[in-house]
């Protein structure tokens, strides 16, 4: 079940980029990949359910390149149920960028568009 709102201001580009994230207040660092990305946020799979409103420190990058962006993000929606029913893992989440470096996010999006 979907929790939260969906307010798209930017075009979303489907594609996979590597993501490192750390929930604020946590010592842990986790890795995932994007499902899609825009200038305002991204959709990702998470191994652990996090609550909407959770703030994250994020690094988005393309392997074996210099393309990367660092920013803060906030979870704006989270599917209540795991997307992978067999292993009970991989929750889908929408993350809104806070103070993102739009030029670097734009370069990553441009890379994904060229791959289509």
Residue frames as qw, qx, qy, qz and C-alpha x, y, z in Angstrom:
[[0.000, 0.889, 0.458, 0.000, 0.00, 0.00, 0.00],
 [0.404, 0.473, 0.008, 0.783, 1.24, 3.48, -0.90],
 [0.367, -0.761, -0.372, 0.385, 1.70, 6.06, 1.86],
 [0.305, -0.448, 0.120, 0.831, 2.26, 9.75, 1.09],
 [0.442, 0.790, 0.171, -0.389, 1.81, 12.05, -1.86],
 [0.653, 0.129, 0.476, 0.575, 3.11, 12.21, -5.42],
 [0.187, 0.930, 0.117, -0.294, 3.82, 15.70, -6.69],
 [0.728, 0.080, 0.358, 0.579, 5.96, 15.59, -9.81],
 [0.087, 0.903, -0.018, -0.420, 7.50, 18.87, -10.90],
 [0.007, 0.630, -0.663, -0.403, 10.25, 17.35, -13.07],
 [0.832, 0.297, -0.361, -0.298, 10.31, 14.76, -15.83],
 [0.721, -0.435, 0.537, -0.053, 11.36, 11.37, -14.54],
 [0.501, 0.555, -0.634, -0.197, 13.99, 9.31, -16.33],
 [0.969, -0.195, 0.092, -0.119, 13.86, 5.54, -15.87],
 [0.632, 0.551, -0.484, 0.249, 17.21, 3.95, -15.25],
 [0.860, -0.440, -0.183, 0.182, 19.61, 2.44, -12.79],
 [0.238, 0.727, -0.406, 0.500, 22.22, 4.45, -10.93],
 [0.613, -0.156, -0.649, 0.423, 24.07, 3.39, -7.79],
 [0.316, -0.763, -0.005, -0.564, 22.98, 5.01, -4.53],
 [0.470, -0.072, -0.680, 0.558, 24.62, 5.08, -1.11],
 [0.341, -0.666, -0.138, -0.649, 22.41, 6.37, 1.66],
 [0.358, -0.070, -0.728, 0.580, 22.51, 6.78, 5.39],
 [0.334, -0.774, -0.471, -0.261, 19.44, 7.62, 7.47],
 [0.027, 0.640, -0.340, 0.689, 20.20, 10.56, 9.73],
 [0.618, -0.509, 0.374, -0.468, 20.81, 9.44, 13.28],
 [0.994, 0.001, 0.110, -0.012, 22.11, 6.08, 12.05],
 [0.338, -0.658, 0.588, 0.327, 25.68, 4.85, 11.85],
 [0.687, 0.157, 0.684, 0.186, 24.77, 2.53, 8.99],
 [0.240, 0.524, -0.401, -0.712, 25.39, 3.09, 5.30],
 [0.687, 0.274, 0.664, -0.105, 23.31, 1.20, 2.76],
 [0.017, -0.292, 0.609, 0.738, 23.42, 0.72, -1.00],
 [0.563, 0.498, 0.620, -0.225, 20.68, 0.49, -3.58],
 [0.256, 0.076, 0.551, 0.790, 19.89, 1.55, -7.15],
 [0.341, 0.306, 0.097, -0.884, 17.45, 3.99, -8.67],
 [0.468, 0.454, 0.757, 0.039, 14.30, 2.91, -10.48],
 [0.320, 0.750, 0.314, 0.486, 13.90, 6.44, -11.84],
 [0.421, -0.406, -0.185, 0.789, 15.25, 9.90, -11.12],
 [0.199, 0.847, 0.332, 0.364, 14.30, 13.53, -11.72],
 [0.242, 0.530, -0.237, 0.777, 15.56, 16.94, -10.69],
 [0.466, -0.556, 0.148, -0.672, 13.35, 16.73, -7.63],
 [0.670, -0.362, 0.559, -0.326, 13.83, 13.19, -6.41],
 [0.343, 0.319, -0.851, -0.238, 14.10, 9.50, -7.14],
 [0.904, -0.177, 0.030, -0.388, 12.39, 6.15, -6.69],
 [0.202, 0.503, -0.829, 0.138, 14.49, 3.40, -5.14],
 [0.844, -0.260, -0.456, -0.111, 14.26, -0.04, -3.55],
 [0.187, -0.652, 0.559, -0.477, 15.22, -0.23, 0.12],
 [0.510, 0.032, -0.853, 0.110, 16.10, -3.32, 2.12],
 [0.206, -0.316, -0.708, 0.598, 14.59, -1.82, 5.26],
 [0.069, -0.785, -0.533, -0.307, 11.32, -0.02, 5.75],
 [0.265, -0.092, -0.256, 0.925, 11.78, 3.62, 6.71],
 [0.082, 0.718, 0.603, -0.337, 9.07, 6.06, 7.71],
 [0.290, 0.748, 0.286, 0.523, 7.98, 8.96, 5.49],
 [0.243, -0.955, 0.053, -0.162, 9.77, 12.08, 6.71],
 [0.822, -0.379, 0.190, 0.381, 13.03, 10.21, 7.39],
 [0.215, 0.916, -0.294, -0.168, 15.99, 12.33, 6.29],
 [0.936, 0.039, 0.197, 0.288, 18.84, 10.68, 4.37],
 [0.102, -0.747, 0.471, 0.457, 22.38, 11.60, 3.40],
 [0.851, 0.406, 0.331, -0.034, 22.68, 10.45, -0.22],
 [0.096, -0.566, 0.590, 0.567, 25.34, 9.89, -2.85],
 [0.809, 0.475, 0.302, -0.169, 24.18, 8.97, -6.37],
 [0.092, -0.662, 0.601, 0.438, 26.75, 7.81, -8.91],
 [0.880, 0.410, -0.147, -0.188, 27.45, 5.85, -12.06],
 [0.848, -0.338, 0.324, 0.250, 30.00, 3.06, -11.63],
 [0.703, 0.011, 0.369, 0.607, 33.40, 3.55, -13.26],
 [0.266, 0.705, 0.249, 0.609, 32.79, 7.22, -14.07],
 [0.229, 0.022, -0.348, 0.909, 33.26, 10.58, -12.41],
 [0.364, -0.440, -0.353, -0.742, 29.49, 11.20, -12.51],
 [0.400, -0.368, -0.761, 0.354, 28.13, 11.64, -8.98],
 [0.223, -0.617, -0.071, -0.751, 25.94, 13.87, -6.86],
 [0.328, -0.202, -0.754, 0.532, 25.65, 14.28, -3.11],
 [0.304, -0.435, -0.112, -0.840, 22.65, 15.69, -1.33],
 [0.248, 0.053, 0.774, -0.581, 20.15, 15.23, 1.44],
 [0.385, -0.190, -0.666, -0.610, 16.80, 13.63, 0.82],
 [0.435, -0.055, 0.565, -0.699, 13.54, 12.99, 2.57],
 [0.029, 0.209, 0.960, 0.182, 11.36, 9.93, 2.17],
 [0.373, 0.045, 0.010, -0.927, 7.99, 11.19, 0.97],
 [0.865, -0.006, -0.031, -0.502, 6.30, 7.84, 0.34],
 [0.083, -0.356, 0.929, -0.058, 6.92, 4.20, 1.12],
 [0.712, -0.089, -0.553, -0.424, 5.10, 1.04, 0.05],
 [0.644, -0.493, 0.377, -0.448, 3.90, -0.70, 3.21],
 [0.955, -0.043, 0.289, -0.053, 4.52, -4.18, 1.87],
 [0.408, -0.460, 0.625, 0.480, 7.76, -5.66, 0.54],
 [0.568, 0.557, -0.299, -0.527, 7.98, -5.72, -3.26],
 [0.435, 0.316, -0.840, -0.068, 9.75, -9.09, -3.12],
 [0.788, -0.356, 0.006, -0.502, 7.20, -11.37, -1.44],
 [0.910, 0.042, -0.396, 0.118, 9.53, -14.38, -1.31],
 [0.595, 0.106, -0.445, 0.660, 12.31, -12.77, 0.70],
 [0.330, -0.836, -0.417, 0.137, 10.20, -10.12, 2.47],
 [0.423, -0.462, 0.084, 0.775, 12.67, -7.43, 1.38],
 [0.233, 0.136, 0.452, 0.850, 12.97, -4.54, -1.06],
 [0.088, 0.756, 0.521, -0.387, 10.51, -1.84, -0.11],
 [0.368, 0.537, 0.332, 0.682, 9.84, 0.84, -2.76],
 [0.262, -0.708, -0.311, 0.577, 10.30, 4.45, -1.68],
 [0.342, 0.797, 0.202, 0.454, 10.05, 7.92, -3.17],
 [0.555, -0.458, -0.156, 0.677, 12.77, 10.31, -2.02],
 [0.197, 0.957, 0.157, 0.146, 12.60, 14.08, -2.44],
 [0.636, 0.204, -0.177, 0.723, 15.93, 15.84, -2.87],
 [0.301, -0.934, -0.139, 0.135, 16.75, 18.52, -0.32],
 [0.159, -0.873, 0.349, 0.302, 19.60, 20.92, -1.19],
 [0.869, 0.153, 0.385, 0.272, 20.65, 18.84, -4.21],
 [0.179, -0.519, 0.446, 0.707, 23.38, 19.83, -6.62],
 [0.698, 0.545, 0.310, -0.347, 21.04, 20.04, -9.62],
 [0.391, 0.724, -0.487, -0.292, 23.84, 20.33, -12.15],
 [0.071, -0.362, 0.929, -0.009, 25.27, 16.98, -11.04],
 [0.554, 0.270, 0.717, -0.326, 21.86, 15.31, -10.86],
 [0.583, 0.690, -0.011, -0.429, 21.21, 16.68, -14.36],
 [0.218, 0.600, -0.737, -0.222, 24.42, 15.12, -15.66],
 [0.299, -0.071, 0.940, -0.146, 23.39, 11.74, -14.25],
 [0.592, 0.503, 0.478, -0.410, 19.94, 12.08, -15.86],
 [0.444, 0.720, -0.347, -0.405, 21.55, 13.04, -19.18],
 [0.038, -0.392, 0.914, 0.095, 23.68, 9.89, -19.00],
 [0.452, 0.208, 0.828, -0.259, 20.56, 7.74, -18.46],
 [0.573, 0.657, 0.163, -0.462, 18.75, 9.38, -21.39],
 [0.293, 0.652, -0.615, -0.334, 21.66, 8.66, -23.70],
 [0.224, -0.205, 0.952, -0.044, 21.50, 4.98, -22.70],
 [0.623, 0.373, 0.527, -0.442, 17.95, 4.61, -24.05]]
